[in-house]
Amino acid sequence: MTKTGQVFISHSSDMASFPAGRSYVQAVLDAVSRAGLAAVDMRYFEARDERPADYCRQRVRQCEIYVAVIGFRYGTIVPEEDISYTELEYQETGVAGLPRLLFLLEEAASPTADLADADRGRAEGFRRRLLVAGLMVRFFTSDDDLELEVFHALTKAAAAEPAAVPRQLPAAVPYFVGRSTELALLDSLVQNSAGSGMARPAAISAIGGAAGVGKTAFAVH
């Protein structure tokens, strides 16, 4: 496969505006440039006809490395999915098998309430999921600290052999909503096919639809 040298940068909006002198996102962009790679930042994506979530997934899969800069805001929620764009991008990298480099802001480096959600439950939950995922996680307290950490991690990741893409279903989304009609139909098919013993027939169903409409999430659920 031809290498693109693209690094997907995932973050909530506050990471792109703080600190005032040089934001944390800018520090990451500087590290990517210093490593001789090309940054992909969702802030600069043009308006498109397709759903933003679908385009996020598409662009994630076109990159070679994923870098997440995580503070204490959960981020903008994806319509109809009850998950932030930041976590959606993180989940998609797991499906695509990309190297994931995670950088978490230290509590002591967040001096203002503007950098945290009023209810930090979902943000803290996401941070905990990252910490227990068995991936490389680094903490940072300044933009200089972050740039250095990202540069070293990118250099190491870019030199490594690409990991094999897992041929398996992803984990279930934490909050599955909608599709009540389809779920009821599947339940009825299972009930109608109920038999006894070895003679019990199997209910086989196919899920179809355009890319990004949620077929995989529906199947896993």
Helices and strands as residue ranges (DSSP letters): E 6-11, G 13-16, H 24-34, E 38-41, G 42-44, H 52-61, E 65-70, H 85-96, E 100-105, G 107-109, G 113-115, H 121-131, E 136-140, H 143-159, H 180-192, G 197-199, H 215-220
